[in-house]
């Protein structure tokens, strides 16, 4: 079974999908004139200053936190570890490249999600790729929208949403605290059930509190590690850059070609930040905003925070420590690196970080899968979906890691294809919406300066 899954995975994540994924990002980067660089300061500012005017179920900050809850997960810790273990330090460079063009992709996804969102029979906002495929590209593309939603449910059930996260939580708690797998599985299932039954409002409330806290804890811990080994950081950065373009061979590491480094870096980067996958726009559509481009900018920061900041810190810790050359993989590899700097607390810091990351990802993906089910069968499918999802969380603790990551990779790739086709087809709409928003900002600024001049004129 493992061999068959590996063959399918290699085929799906072969050159065609990598070219489509990176190519879409490059096309959008060019058409939006490097918006991910020029507008990043504004995007980061909007996280906290968005006016939250317009239709929507949650404010922009909660929408971003829910999207980050789903993206900042095991991919940032375990995913980076498996990428570096398989592809060498060069995989981190390709992760950066995927994230750089992925920011333009994520911007386009958020923009289109708000532009083409609708309201379901429960009065809740429904949006995401299935809606911008059908309403943007046209009714004849409905089979493509159906495929996206179908694969979206599979990712929620068998990919990023359950097994990969649950397995990581039970593994790290067993390694760190010796708590039996069964106990962790029961507690996790009860918590997931309690929060997800309440729907988006409940998930967003938890995400907006937990996500900022967990990101800060993890960033402080990894930065502290890099400060302790500050003398090794320049050599680690050099190793990442050199390994990206030359085959790697060192210590217990068998060696990786440039293609293996590229494939692992891009695939794990996408698994982590989900740019091009079409997941984040499902919750971006629920944001209270009048301007599609504004939510696009806020969505774009998700990729920046997830990969450029958090994945980079994990990657540097692994390369600086040299642990990537050993025999361990996944959470155990990152754990080995952390305990070098913090022999007493390293495992506990990682356990808390990974558990929170993975737990919030389960919550975010529960919502994504729910919206996909709602598109496929209507609101009547929501409660049966939640029950199946909770049951799969309970089972996830007892499935082997190798099978989980391959299965997750396969369904991720299948989900990305319909979304990327839609992004290419609707790239003109994204450009038009972007122009409209920035023209409005210019006009608003001009009106404001005219008002100030008028007030300063004597007699007024």
Secondary structure, DSSP 8 states (H G I E B T S, - for coil): -HHHHHHHHHHHTSHHHHHHHHHHHHHHHHHTTSHHHHTHHHHHHHHHH----SS-SB-HHHHHHHHHHHHSSHIIIIIHHHHHHHH-THHHHHHHHHHHHHHHHHHHHHHHHHHT-EE-TTS-EE-SHHHHIIIII-GGGHHHHHHHHHHHHHHHHHSTTTHHHHHHHHHHHHHHH---HHHHHHHHHHHHHHHHTTHHHHHHHHHHHHHHHHHHHHHHHHHHHHHHTHHHHHHHHHHHHHHTTS-EEETTEEEE-HHHHHHHHHHHHHHHH-TTTT-HHHHHTTB--S-HHHHHHHHHHHHIIIIIIIIHHHHHHHHHHTGGGSS--THHHHHHHHHHH-TTTHHHHHHHHHHHHHHHHHHHHHHHHHHHHHHHH-TTHHHHHHHHHHHHHHHGGGS-HHHHHHHHHHHHHHHHHHHHHHHHHTHHHHHHHHHHHHHHHHHHHHHHHHHHHHHHSTT-
